[in-house]
């Protein structure tokens, strides 16, 4: 499952942070199990234009939960790509939160694997990329049609 998380990033360094160049600074998330072992890494978010010292900016980060239910620690922090995570250098450079990942809410509509996650990710994205009411209704109509067809096929096989 993916969720868009809105967060404020503050540059407490004496240097500007940039999401461009050979080693861009971005914001990312990582998951660790109860033993502290790395499990997974989520998508990264660009800072946009340079973030100057003592400046802050609000941005959205897509956070993807691990597929296996259980207790985890979610770490969100800046990362200099191909160099280091800022919170590995100093834990105060990031956010750490205990999380419990629950089993998914059941089968996807029409038995289409990943459809629920795809719809949730689209809805969690920036409004400009979300489908209009027309496309949402059309999608629901098609999902209902596929579900009806799948039910008909199952009943005729018996």
C-alpha positions as CSV (number, residue, x, y, z in Angstrom):
1,X,0.0,0.0,0.0
2,X,1.3,3.5,-0.9
3,X,0.4,6.7,0.9
4,X,1.4,10.3,0.2
5,X,2.8,11.8,3.4
6,X,3.1,15.6,3.7
7,X,6.1,16.7,5.6
8,X,8.1,19.8,6.3
9,X,11.9,19.7,5.6
10,X,14.2,22.2,7.3
11,X,17.8,22.7,6.3
12,X,19.8,23.0,9.5
13,X,23.1,22.9,7.7
14,X,25.3,25.8,6.6
15,X,25.1,24.6,3.0
16,X,22.3,24.6,0.5
17,X,20.7,21.2,-0.3
18,X,20.1,20.5,-4.0
19,X,18.2,17.7,-5.7
20,X,20.4,18.1,-8.8
21,X,23.8,17.1,-9.9
22,X,25.7,13.8,-9.5
23,X,24.9,13.3,-5.9
24,X,21.5,14.9,-5.3
25,X,19.9,15.3,-1.9
26,X,16.4,13.8,-1.8
27,X,14.0,12.7,1.0
28,X,13.4,9.0,1.3
29,X,11.9,6.4,3.6
30,X,13.2,3.0,4.8
31,X,11.7,0.2,6.8
32,X,13.5,-1.8,9.5
33,X,12.2,-4.9,11.3
34,X,12.0,-5.3,15.1
35,X,15.6,-6.6,15.1
36,X,16.8,-3.4,13.4
37,X,17.4,-5.2,10.1
38,X,16.8,-3.3,6.9
39,X,13.6,-4.5,5.1
40,X,12.8,-2.1,2.2
41,X,13.2,1.4,0.8
42,X,10.5,3.6,-0.6
43,X,10.4,6.1,-3.4
44,X,12.4,9.3,-3.0
45,X,11.0,12.9,-3.2
46,X,13.0,15.7,-4.8
47,X,13.5,18.9,-2.8
48,X,12.8,21.0,-5.9
49,X,14.9,24.2,-6.1
50,X,17.8,24.4,-3.7
51,X,16.9,24.5,0.0
52,X,19.0,27.2,1.6
53,X,20.4,27.1,5.1
54,X,17.7,27.7,7.8
55,X,15.0,27.5,5.1
56,X,12.1,25.0,5.1
57,X,9.8,23.5,2.5
58,X,6.7,21.3,2.6
59,X,6.7,18.4,0.2
60,X,4.9,15.1,-0.4
61,X,6.7,11.8,0.0
62,X,5.1,8.5,-1.2
63,X,5.5,5.9,1.5
64,X,5.1,2.3,0.5
65,X,4.5,-0.2,3.4
66,X,6.3,-3.6,3.3
67,X,4.1,-6.3,1.9
68,X,4.4,-8.6,5.0
69,X,2.3,-7.7,8.0
70,X,4.2,-7.0,11.2
71,X,5.9,-4.4,13.4
72,X,8.4,-2.1,11.8
73,X,10.3,1.1,12.3
74,X,9.8,3.7,9.5
75,X,12.7,6.0,9.0
76,X,12.2,9.2,6.9
77,X,15.3,11.3,6.2
78,X,17.3,13.2,3.6
79,X,19.7,11.0,1.6
80,X,22.6,12.1,-0.6
81,X,22.3,9.6,-3.4
82,X,25.2,7.1,-3.6
83,X,26.8,8.6,-0.5
84,X,24.8,8.3,2.8
85,X,21.5,8.7,4.6
86,X,21.6,11.8,6.8
87,X,20.1,10.0,9.8
88,X,22.8,7.3,9.6
89,X,25.3,10.1,10.4
90,X,23.1,11.6,13.2
91,X,19.6,10.2,14.2
92,X,18.4,13.8,14.7
93,X,18.6,14.3,10.9
94,X,15.4,12.2,10.4
95,X,12.2,10.9,11.7
96,X,11.8,7.4,13.2
97,X,8.4,6.0,14.0
98,X,7.2,2.6,15.1
99,X,4.5,1.2,12.8
100,X,2.4,-1.8,12.5
101,X,1.6,-3.1,9.0
102,X,-1.8,-4.8,9.0
103,X,-2.9,-7.4,6.4
104,X,-4.5,-6.0,3.3
105,X,-8.2,-5.3,3.4
106,X,-9.1,-8.2,1.2
107,X,-9.1,-9.1,-2.5
108,X,-8.9,-6.5,-5.2
109,X,-12.1,-5.6,-7.1
110,X,-12.8,-8.0,-9.9
111,X,-9.9,-10.2,-8.7
112,X,-7.4,-7.9,-10.4
113,X,-4.1,-8.0,-8.4
114,X,-2.9,-4.5,-7.5
115,X,-6.0,-2.6,-8.6
116,X,-6.8,-1.3,-5.1
117,X,-3.2,-0.2,-4.6
118,X,-3.1,1.5,-8.0
119,X,-6.4,3.4,-7.2
120,X,-5.1,4.4,-3.7
121,X,-1.8,5.6,-5.1
122,X,-3.6,7.7,-7.7
123,X,-5.9,9.2,-5.2
124,X,-3.0,10.0,-2.8
125,X,-1.1,11.9,-5.5
126,X,-1.2,15.6,-6.2
127,X,-4.7,16.8,-7.2
128,X,-3.6,17.9,-10.7
129,X,-2.9,14.2,-11.6
130,X,-6.1,12.8,-10.1
131,X,-8.8,11.7,-12.6
132,X,-12.0,13.8,-12.9
133,X,-15.4,12.5,-11.8
134,X,-16.0,11.3,-15.4
135,X,-13.0,9.0,-15.4
136,X,-13.7,7.7,-11.8
137,X,-17.2,6.8,-12.8
138,X,-16.0,5.1,-16.0
139,X,-13.3,3.2,-14.0
140,X,-16.0,2.0,-11.4
141,X,-18.3,0.9,-14.3
142,X,-15.5,-1.1,-15.9
143,X,-14.5,-2.7,-12.5
144,X,-18.1,-3.7,-12.0
145,X,-18.3,-5.1,-15.5
146,X,-15.1,-7.2,-14.9
147,X,-16.4,-8.4,-11.6
148,X,-19.7,-9.5,-13.1
149,X,-17.8,-11.3,-15.9
150,X,-15.5,-13.0,-13.5
151,X,-18.6,-14.1,-11.4
152,X,-20.3,-15.4,-14.5
153,X,-17.2,-17.3,-15.6
154,X,-16.9,-18.9,-12.2
155,X,-20.5,-20.0,-12.1
156,X,-20.4,-21.5,-15.6
157,X,-17.3,-23.5,-14.8
158,X,-19.0,-25.4,-12.0
